[in-house]
Amino acid sequence: MGKLNMLDWIAIILLAIGGINWGLVGAFKFDLVAAIFGDMSIISRIVYDIVGISALYVLAISGKICKKQEGQI
């Protein structure tokens, strides 16, 4: 149960990308997703949705991530 699969890693990476984007918004008022895909375009909204779903998924698998971490200590 403690092993991370490819979907887990993709979700973690997308969550990190979302976190970096929010950091840019907070620090510099610069939305990288909007700059690349357009301000609230359908593509940028899809990107936001995917990142949000990734956050929920990582929250759901956080127990698995914690078990993996404990096994390495």
C-alpha positions in Angstrom: 0.0 0.0 0.0 2.9 2.4 0.6 4.2 2.4 -3.0 3.6 5.4 -5.2 2.4 4.8 -8.8 2.6 6.9 -11.9 -0.7 8.6 -11.3 0.4 9.5 -7.7 3.6 11.1 -9.1 1.7 13.0 -11.8 -0.7 14.4 -9.2 2.2 15.5 -7.0 4.0 17.2 -9.9 0.8 19.0 -10.9 0.2 20.1 -7.3 3.7 21.5 -7.2 3.2 23.4 -10.5 -0.1 24.8 -9.0 1.8 25.8 -5.8 4.5 27.6 -7.8 1.8 29.4 -9.9 0.0 30.6 -6.7 3.4 31.7 -5.3 4.0 33.8 -8.4 0.5 35.3 -8.1 1.0 36.1 -4.4 4.5 37.5 -4.7 4.4 39.2 -8.1 0.8 39.3 -9.2 1.8 37.2 -12.2 -0.4 34.3 -13.2 1.8 32.0 -15.3 -1.1 29.9 -16.5 -3.0 32.9 -17.7 0.1 34.3 -19.4 0.6 31.1 -21.3 -3.0 30.1 -22.1 -5.0 33.4 -21.7 -6.8 35.0 -18.9 -9.6 32.5 -18.0 -9.6 30.9 -21.4 -11.1 27.5 -21.7 -7.6 25.9 -21.7 -6.5 27.8 -18.6 -9.7 26.8 -16.8 -9.0 23.2 -17.7 -5.5 23.6 -16.3 -6.8 25.1 -13.1 -9.4 22.2 -12.8 -6.7 19.5 -13.4 -4.5 21.1 -10.7 -7.4 21.3 -8.3 -8.3 17.7 -8.9 -4.7 16.8 -8.4 -4.7 18.5 -5.0 -7.8 16.6 -3.9 -6.2 13.3 -5.1 -2.9 14.0 -3.2 -5.0 14.8 -0.2 -6.7 11.4 -0.6 -3.4 9.5 -1.0 -1.6 11.4 1.8 -1.8 8.4 4.0 0.1 6.3 1.4 2.7 9.0 1.1 3.2 9.2 4.9 3.5 5.4 5.1 6.2 5.5 2.3 8.0 8.2 4.2 7.9 6.2 7.5 9.3 3.1 5.8 12.4 5.1 4.6 13.3 6.4 8.1 
